[in-house]
Amino acid sequence: MRIAFLHTADVHVRTFDQIFSGLRPDAQLVHHVDADLLEKARNEGIDVVRGKVLQSLADLSDADAVLCTCSTLGPIVDEAAQTDPTVVRIDRPLMEQACVAGAKTLVVVGLESTRDATLGLLQDCASQANRAITPTVVVCSEAWTHFEAGDQDAYAAAIASTIREKLLSQPDLDSVILAQASMYAAEPKLEQISIPVLSSPTLAAQRCVEVALHAVSDSRRNGR
């Protein structure tokens, strides 16, 4: 089983290496990191990087599953997935799970540039599941400065603090969505929260395994 990743930050390499060491230690992981994709998408819009993202995903397509770990680039990843079912958008399994958790959800993002892509996906998943979802969005822009500085502990602590404050003012929420893969680091700091706290990396890794197993099965069936 070979799984390839398109990252926009080096920190995701370690995250997914750790997840797969427990989930599927036999999987061969291939990591490609291109930080410029996110930088340009933030500053100029995702259309500017569309061609490069599609090409990068195509270059990795010899793997049994290809995961793009950047939520901002999600709409482009969905486009690629229409013609290549081995391509996985990192936050799609997360949003599908959130729709099951309840109608009122707190969507936590670190970047304003991710908001539209994240909410669009959530509503798409809700529509497919025939569920009504009422999201409340909080942007942890101050926390993101810690991420850019490479201080993961401060980043996770800032996210957790923001979430706790929001839950005090809005206690009727059904779940919390950590919308970006990097926010996975905050999950251990929210273990005492009484509602589900959902993040994307583990769910996406599980989806990649499912996709890869299907691809391997098809390959064997077709004699390749």
LOSE-30028 format. One record per residue (C-alpha): residue number from 1; residue in one letter; chain; x, y negated, z negated. Coordinates in steps of 0.001 Angstrom, whole numbers, plus 500000, padded with zeros to 6 digits. Example, Ala and Ser with C-alpha at 12.3 -4.5 7.8 and 13.67 -1.06 7.14 Angstrom:
// residues 2
{node 1,A,A,{512300,504500,492200}};
{node 2,S,A,{513670,501060,492860}};
END
This chain:
// residues 224
{node 1,M,A,{500000,500000,500000}};
{node 2,R,A,{501459,496675,501106}};
{node 3,I,A,{499969,493375,499903}};
{node 4,A,A,{501166,489971,501111}};
{node 5,F,A,{500671,486595,499466}};
{node 6,L,A,{500643,483033,500745}};
{node 7,H,A,{501427,480749,497785}};
{node 8,T,A,{501815,476988,497423}};
{node 9,A,A,{503688,477250,494101}};
{node 10,D,A,{506460,479566,492890}};
{node 11,V,A,{504703,480236,489585}};
{node 12,H,A,{502162,482480,491326}};
{node 13,V,A,{504867,484974,492282}};
{node 14,R,A,{505446,485891,488639}};
{node 15,T,A,{501710,485925,487879}};
{node 16,F,A,{500871,488466,490559}};
{node 17,D,A,{503970,490555,489962}};
{node 18,Q,A,{502801,490942,486360}};
{node 19,I,A,{499206,491727,487301}};
{node 20,F,A,{500156,494354,489858}};
{node 21,S,A,{502691,495965,487536}};
{node 22,G,A,{499698,497070,485485}};
{node 23,L,A,{497064,497333,488194}};
{node 24,R,A,{498954,499083,490999}};
{node 25,P,A,{502677,499471,490260}};
{node 26,D,A,{503048,501454,493494}};
{node 27,A,A,{502001,498473,495635}};
{node 28,Q,A,{504663,496747,497723}};
{node 29,L,A,{504287,492996,497271}};
{node 30,V,A,{505481,490411,499794}};
{node 31,H,A,{505474,486766,498655}};
{node 32,H,A,{505654,483723,500931}};
{node 33,V,A,{505757,480306,499220}};
{node 34,D,A,{505115,477040,501084}};
{node 35,A,A,{504582,474141,498669}};
{node 36,D,A,{504306,471631,501525}};
{node 37,L,A,{500920,473045,502503}};
{node 38,L,A,{499259,471862,499296}};
{node 39,E,A,{501115,468554,499271}};
{node 40,K,A,{499990,467699,502797}};
{node 41,A,A,{496456,468958,502183}};
{node 42,R,A,{496168,466719,499108}};
{node 43,N,A,{497542,463640,500830}};
{node 44,E,A,{496164,464006,504354}};
{node 45,G,A,{493307,466528,504180}};
{node 46,I,A,{493247,470256,504864}};
{node 47,D,A,{492672,469833,508613}};
{node 48,V,A,{496278,468642,508869}};
{node 49,V,A,{497588,472027,507687}};
{node 50,R,A,{494957,474215,509321}};
{node 51,G,A,{497193,475443,512129}};
{node 52,K,A,{500131,476193,509863}};
{node 53,V,A,{497978,478051,507334}};
{node 54,L,A,{496391,480197,510037}};
{node 55,Q,A,{499800,480954,511497}};
{node 56,S,A,{501229,481863,508088}};
{node 57,L,A,{498335,484244,507435}};
{node 58,A,A,{498807,485784,510871}};
{node 59,D,A,{502525,486255,510200}};
{node 60,L,A,{501632,488269,507097}};
{node 61,S,A,{498919,490331,508785}};
{node 62,D,A,{500979,493515,509002}};
{node 63,A,A,{500164,494013,505302}};
{node 64,D,A,{497130,496031,504177}};
{node 65,A,A,{495737,492929,502431}};
{node 66,V,A,{496716,489253,502560}};
{node 67,L,A,{495863,486912,499685}};
{node 68,C,A,{496117,483117,499826}};
{node 69,T,A,{496414,481915,496235}};
{node 70,C,A,{495673,478228,496887}};
{node 71,S,A,{492050,477202,496251}};
{node 72,T,A,{492403,473952,498191}};
{node 73,L,A,{493110,475946,501356}};
{node 74,G,A,{490093,478206,500775}};
{node 75,P,A,{487937,477058,503728}};
{node 76,I,A,{490801,477796,506132}};
{node 77,V,A,{491264,481220,504568}};
{node 78,D,A,{487563,481960,505070}};
{node 79,E,A,{487997,481034,508716}};
{node 80,A,A,{490847,483523,509076}};
{node 81,A,A,{488835,486199,507274}};
{node 82,Q,A,{486112,486022,509926}};
{node 83,T,A,{488442,487747,512393}};
{node 84,D,A,{490715,489586,509960}};
{node 85,P,A,{488906,491410,507121}};
{node 86,T,A,{492198,492040,505301}};
{node 87,V,A,{492494,488317,504461}};
{node 88,V,A,{491255,487465,500956}};
{node 89,R,A,{490358,484044,499569}};
{node 90,I,A,{491552,483946,495975}};
{node 91,D,A,{488492,482360,494388}};
{node 92,R,A,{485733,484254,496229}};
{node 93,P,A,{485657,487233,493785}};
{node 94,L,A,{485719,484711,490940}};
{node 95,M,A,{482708,482792,492221}};
{node 96,E,A,{480803,486003,492884}};
{node 97,Q,A,{481373,487007,489261}};
{node 98,A,A,{480368,483547,488028}};
{node 99,C,A,{477020,483849,489759}};
{node 100,V,A,{476305,486933,487671}};
{node 101,A,A,{477313,485224,484413}};
{node 102,G,A,{474479,482674,484414}};
{node 103,A,A,{473050,479535,485996}};
{node 104,K,A,{474885,476877,484005}};
{node 105,T,A,{478630,476999,484520}};
{node 106,L,A,{481532,474687,483764}};
{node 107,V,A,{483827,474466,486789}};
{node 108,V,A,{487327,473403,485764}};
{node 109,V,A,{489701,472141,488468}};
{node 110,G,A,{493110,470555,488252}};
{node 111,L,A,{492976,468660,491512}};
{node 112,E,A,{490270,466442,492957}};
{node 113,S,A,{491203,467823,496394}};
{node 114,T,A,{489940,471236,495272}};
{node 115,R,A,{486487,470080,494150}};
{node 116,D,A,{484603,470259,497452}};
{node 117,A,A,{486077,473605,498520}};
{node 118,T,A,{485372,475101,495090}};
{node 119,L,A,{481781,473893,494823}};
{node 120,G,A,{481059,474832,498420}};
{node 121,L,A,{482217,478383,497765}};
{node 122,L,A,{480260,478630,494511}};
{node 123,Q,A,{477049,477566,496223}};
{node 124,D,A,{477724,479929,499125}};
{node 125,C,A,{478169,482854,496739}};
{node 126,A,A,{475054,481815,494800}};
{node 127,S,A,{473051,481716,498012}};
{node 128,Q,A,{474262,485174,499048}};
{node 129,A,A,{473363,486509,495595}};
{node 130,N,A,{469992,484712,495704}};
{node 131,R,A,{470774,482887,492462}};
{node 132,A,A,{470388,479241,491408}};
{node 133,I,A,{473599,477781,489998}};
{node 134,T,A,{473952,474434,488211}};
{node 135,P,A,{477660,473561,487965}};
{node 136,T,A,{479231,470928,485763}};
{node 137,V,A,{482658,469881,487041}};
{node 138,V,A,{485588,468676,484987}};
{node 139,V,A,{488862,467629,486645}};
{node 140,C,A,{491943,468152,484470}};
{node 141,S,A,{494098,465627,486282}};
{node 142,E,A,{496230,464886,483214}};
{node 143,A,A,{496896,468602,482753}};
{node 144,W,A,{498083,468847,486349}};
{node 145,T,A,{500998,466533,485606}};
{node 146,H,A,{502312,469210,483225}};
{node 147,F,A,{501980,471827,485958}};
{node 148,E,A,{503949,469677,488377}};
{node 149,A,A,{506620,469235,485706}};
{node 150,G,A,{506858,473003,485285}};
{node 151,D,A,{505611,472969,481679}};
{node 152,Q,A,{503160,475871,481738}};
{node 153,D,A,{502513,475846,477977}};
{node 154,A,A,{501528,472172,477966}};
{node 155,Y,A,{499457,472720,481108}};
{node 156,A,A,{497529,475597,479540}};
{node 157,A,A,{497050,473731,476262}};
{node 158,A,A,{495697,470632,478009}};
{node 159,I,A,{493193,472682,479998}};
{node 160,A,A,{492012,474541,476913}};
{node 161,S,A,{491615,471280,474981}};
{node 162,T,A,{489537,469733,477771}};
{node 163,I,A,{487268,472768,477914}};
{node 164,R,A,{486685,472841,474161}};
{node 165,E,A,{485758,469155,474166}};
{node 166,K,A,{483320,469690,477022}};
{node 167,L,A,{481664,472630,475289}};
{node 168,L,A,{481064,470491,472203}};
{node 169,S,A,{479051,468006,474253}};
{node 170,Q,A,{477389,470648,476420}};
{node 171,P,A,{476913,473799,474309}};
{node 172,D,A,{474269,475410,476542}};
{node 173,L,A,{476694,476517,479265}};
{node 174,D,A,{476709,480170,480345}};
{node 175,S,A,{480303,480464,481544}};
{node 176,V,A,{483564,478662,482258}};
{node 177,I,A,{485247,478935,485655}};
{node 178,L,A,{488990,478329,485756}};
{node 179,A,A,{488831,477463,489422}};
{node 180,Q,A,{492525,477468,490330}};
{node 181,A,A,{494906,480411,490024}};
{node 182,S,A,{497355,478370,487952}};
{node 183,M,A,{494697,477972,485244}};
{node 184,Y,A,{495037,481675,484466}};
{node 185,A,A,{497666,480541,481942}};
{node 186,A,A,{494951,478899,479819}};
{node 187,E,A,{492840,482021,479454}};
{node 188,P,A,{494622,483384,476335}};
{node 189,K,A,{494084,480029,474611}};
{node 190,L,A,{490321,480352,475092}};
{node 191,E,A,{489796,483801,473597}};
{node 192,Q,A,{487611,482388,470809}};
{node 193,I,A,{485151,480779,473241}};
{node 194,S,A,{481739,482409,472831}};
{node 195,I,A,{480917,482439,476559}};
{node 196,P,A,{482763,484201,479414}};
{node 197,V,A,{485903,482445,480655}};
{node 198,L,A,{486537,483539,484243}};
{node 199,S,A,{489758,483133,486215}};
{node 200,S,A,{490727,484193,489711}};
{node 201,P,A,{494055,486119,489724}};
{node 202,T,A,{492995,489484,488263}};
{node 203,L,A,{489681,489545,490138}};
{node 204,A,A,{491460,488649,493384}};
{node 205,A,A,{494112,491308,492784}};
{node 206,Q,A,{491397,493918,492301}};
{node 207,R,A,{489717,492792,495521}};
{node 208,C,A,{493053,493050,497360}};
{node 209,V,A,{493448,496640,496194}};
{node 210,E,A,{489954,497462,497484}};
{node 211,V,A,{490694,495804,500831}};
{node 212,A,A,{494083,497493,501118}};
{node 213,L,A,{492711,500950,500323}};
{node 214,H,A,{490054,500475,502987}};
{node 215,A,A,{492677,499336,505511}};
{node 216,V,A,{494909,502330,504733}};
{node 217,S,A,{491946,504693,505055}};
{node 218,D,A,{490994,503189,508432}};
{node 219,S,A,{494577,503449,509632}};
{node 220,R,A,{494761,507130,508721}};
{node 221,R,A,{491383,507819,510257}};
{node 222,N,A,{492476,506184,513492}};
{node 223,G,A,{495760,508079,513505}};
{node 224,R,A,{498000,505033,513119}};
END
